[in-house]
Amino acid sequence: MVVLALWVLFAAVRIERLNAEAGYYLPRHDEDGKWRVSRESTSRDQLRGLITSVGLFQYVFAPLVVGLAAFHLGRRDSAMRRWLATFSGIIGLVALSFAFYRGYFSSLGW
């Protein structure tokens, strides 16, 4: 659970960093549905590549982290496990909210 939570955190931070470099392109507000790709490999192009590879996994892995965290919070184990489960759950919820708010899937125009 912790390793998966760290992966989700790393992916969300990387996407948000590239989104900031791209001028906060996400959530998209243009209506054409096509993500224009340039030949210069701009930060917007890198953001699209990251969304199509890592960003879509956020829809699967973040809820999995939240579910695992809830499972471990329900168990009566050590305080360290409950602490790790709490922070993993928070990471999963934040990453999932970014995925839906920024519209990773809907931004691709598929």
BAPA-279683 format. One line per field, with one value per residue: residue number from 1; residue in one letter; x, y, z negated of N, C-alpha, C in turn. Coordinates in steps of 0.001 Angstrom, whole numbers, plus 500000, padded with zeros to 6 digits. Atoms other than C-alpha are relative to their C-alpha. Example, Ala and Ser with C-alpha at 12.3 -4.5 7.8 and 13.67 -1.06 7.14 Angstrom:
2
resi	(1,2);
resn	(a,s);
nc1	(500890,499180);
nc2	(498810,498810);
nc3	(500000,500060);
cac1	(512300,513670);
cac2	(495500,498940);
cac3	(492200,492860);
cc1	(500900,499230);
cc2	(501200,501090);
cc3	(500000,499270);
END
This chain:
110
resi	(1,2,3,4,5,6,7,8,9,10,11,12,13,14,15,16,17,18,19,20,21,22,23,24,25,26,27,28,29,30,31,32,33,34,35,36,37,38,39,40,41,42,43,44,45,46,47,48,49,50,51,52,53,54,55,56,57,58,59,60,61,62,63,64,65,66,67,68,69,70,71,72,73,74,75,76,77,78,79,80,81,82,83,84,85,86,87,88,89,90,91,92,93,94,95,96,97,98,99,100,101,102,103,104,105,106,107,108,109,110);
resn	(m,v,v,l,a,l,w,v,l,f,a,a,v,r,i,e,r,l,n,a,e,a,g,y,y,l,p,r,h,d,e,d,g,k,w,r,v,s,r,e,s,t,s,r,d,q,l,r,g,l,i,t,s,v,g,l,f,q,y,v,f,a,p,l,v,v,g,l,a,a,f,h,l,g,r,r,d,s,a,m,r,r,w,l,a,t,f,s,g,i,i,g,l,v,a,l,s,f,a,f,y,r,g,y,f,s,s,l,g,w);
nc1	(500815,499146,499283,500983,500317,498878,500061,501109,499551,498995,500670,500828,499113,499390,501027,500287,498845,500058,501166,499595,499086,500775,500926,501230,500797,501085,500956,500102,501216,500275,501110,499778,499805,498691,498856,499030,498637,499017,498773,498930,500051,500228,500492,501370,499871,499549,501154,500887,499379,500108,501405,500365,499319,500097,501193,501174,499884,500464,501390,500016,499139,500405,501057,499444,499299,501021,500603,499046,499862,501194,499890,499004,500492,500992,499342,499429,498572,499143,500244,499237,500785,501159,499470,499688,501265,500638,499335,500199,501369,500052,499320,500892,501145,499556,499639,501234,500711,499305,500293,501339,500125,499232,500575,498947,500563,500816,499163,499397,500914,500219);
nc2	(498819,498815,499841,499523,498621,499166,499902,499094,498661,499564,499727,498795,498837,499801,499452,498621,499174,499758,499168,498625,499553,499828,498884,500549,500430,500848,500642,499364,499238,499884,500881,500798,501392,500488,499459,499691,500386,499299,500747,499484,500674,498998,500558,500464,501322,500917,500215,500947,501316,500475,500311,501235,501160,500108,499344,500867,500988,499389,500393,501367,500167,499147,500649,501190,499528,499597,501226,500668,499183,500218,501345,499997,499175,500778,501036,499539,500280,499011,498588,499670,500434,499120,498721,500184,500142,498686,499165,500610,499681,498578,499883,500567,499112,498775,500350,500292,498741,499322,500699,499626,498553,499599,500697,500675,500793,499175,499041,500629,499870,501297);
nc3	(500000,500109,498729,499037,500363,499568,498534,499703,500384,499036,498720,500129,500102,498678,499107,500413,499653,498562,499737,500315,498945,498773,500171,500569,498850,500495,499111,498689,499774,498574,499649,498803,500361,499577,500721,498947,500352,499180,499730,500850,501302,501034,501257,499751,499373,501041,500867,499317,500084,501378,500254,499317,500565,501455,500517,499946,501072,501246,500186,500526,501167,501123,500782,500633,501204,500967,500517,500881,501209,500808,500562,501075,501107,500730,500797,501263,499981,500656,499688,498795,498840,499868,499537,498579,499283,499947,499009,498681,499600,499639,498702,498988,499793,499323,498623,499275,499771,498903,498743,499557,499834,498820,498843,499251,498919,499090,499278,498828,498864,499345);
cac1	(500000,502764,504720,501591,500758,504243,503867,500498,502002,504994,502752,500364,503203,504850,501591,500882,504421,504117,500656,502118,504898,502288,500439,497810,496488,494380,491437,491027,488523,488843,486026,487714,488577,491957,495154,497478,500979,503913,507253,509225,508352,506979,505845,502260,503354,505157,502032,499949,502440,502373,498580,498281,500759,500796,497767,495214,496565,495590,491951,492836,495644,494337,491039,493018,495206,492121,490552,493698,494022,490444,491056,494160,492485,489750,492234,493497,497194,500057,499912,502553,500381,497372,499487,500773,497240,495946,498552,498251,494494,494934,497404,494981,492044,494008,495400,491956,490437,493137,492462,488767,489095,491813,489997,492906,490747,488344,491223,492448,489357,489000);
cac2	(500000,502437,501785,502256,505443,506795,505986,507788,510765,510940,510765,513453,515816,515284,515959,519087,520372,519916,521455,524547,524715,524441,527472,525446,523839,521360,521386,522099,524709,524534,522784,521114,517904,517501,517984,519756,518325,520396,519218,521092,518856,521652,521212,520875,517952,516361,516831,515013,512152,511912,511979,509191,506987,507662,509910,507344,504884,507388,506381,502802,503111,506024,504283,501130,503054,504534,501079,499550,502439,501986,498274,498893,501635,499184,496711,497001,496957,499110,502883,503018,501022,503185,506315,504972,504003,507476,509268,506784,507339,511097,510796,508562,510920,513990,512259,510995,514428,515918,513251,514107,517876,518257,515793,513570,511213,513799,516079,513546,513926,510229);
cac3	(500000,499093,502288,504369,502458,503147,506848,506923,505090,507434,510510,509213,508307,511687,513549,511504,512064,515822,515751,514068,516663,519421,518076,516191,519350,517377,517007,520695,521714,525497,527294,530278,528416,530105,528182,530587,530510,531711,533029,530391,527418,525304,521719,522998,525196,522265,520171,522772,522860,519095,519004,521582,519768,516032,515580,516638,514068,511376,511962,510982,508462,506371,505467,504761,502314,500657,500339,498892,496473,495323,494840,492738,490727,489771,488356,484817,485554,484449,484421,487163,489572,488842,489372,492714,493724,492878,494944,497800,497845,497918,500796,502698,502175,503239,506328,507314,506859,509102,511735,511819,511361,513989,516249,517232,519278,520671,521692,524228,526406,527087);
cc1	(500868,500743,499056,499605,501127,500021,498910,500393,501001,499360,499178,500852,500637,499001,499707,501159,500003,498800,500316,500943,499265,498971,498640,499004,498819,499283,499835,498669,499716,499011,500296,500269,501351,501094,501075,501410,500950,501227,501127,500061,499908,499495,498556,500011,500450,498860,499041,500569,499899,498561,499623,500677,499708,498666,498762,500041,499549,498549,499875,500746,499574,498824,500480,500740,498999,499341,500919,500191,498799,500029,500962,499595,498983,500595,500592,501464,500756,499657,500727,499233,498796,500426,500316,498728,499287,500625,499894,498600,499844,500654,499098,498815,500381,500332,498757,499199,500674,499674,498622,499873,500739,499521,501046,499419,499246,500849,500603,499108,499766,498551);
cc2	(501259,500249,500530,501448,500950,500164,500985,501438,500544,500374,501283,501257,500294,500605,501451,500942,500315,500860,501463,500550,500264,501120,499555,499664,499126,500707,500802,500701,500197,498901,499067,498530,499438,500693,500228,499737,500724,499122,500373,499352,501013,499331,499518,498620,498954,499685,499005,498593,499402,499620,498678,498782,499850,500535,499124,498915,500565,499603,498591,499920,500848,499403,498726,500367,500398,498766,499246,500759,499809,498625,499985,500894,499251,498911,500623,499596,501097,501422,500413,499590,500898,501374,499927,499875,501340,500877,499429,500307,501442,500220,499479,500896,501274,499711,499706,501266,500820,499354,500379,501501,500479,499292,499309,499247,500870,500992,499412,500036,498707,499761);
cc3	(500000,501311,501069,499716,500416,501510,500405,499673,501005,501334,499929,499934,501354,500990,499639,500327,501486,500375,499699,501063,501307,499873,499484,501100,499579,498874,501288,500156,501486,500397,501169,499712,500374,499211,501048,499500,500943,500200,499054,498630,498864,498725,500144,500660,498989,499037,500632,499935,498615,499654,500663,499413,498514,499479,499994,498937,498662,499707,499413,498675,498802,499222,499304,498715,498921,499383,499059,498699,499082,499341,498810,498826,499152,499133,498739,499927,499273,500448,501278,501258,500207,500514,501488,500827,500131,501073,501409,500511,500427,501361,501108,500297,500743,501467,500837,500264,501096,501338,500526,500243,501252,501253,500841,501198,500992,500783,501261,501223,500722,500193);
END
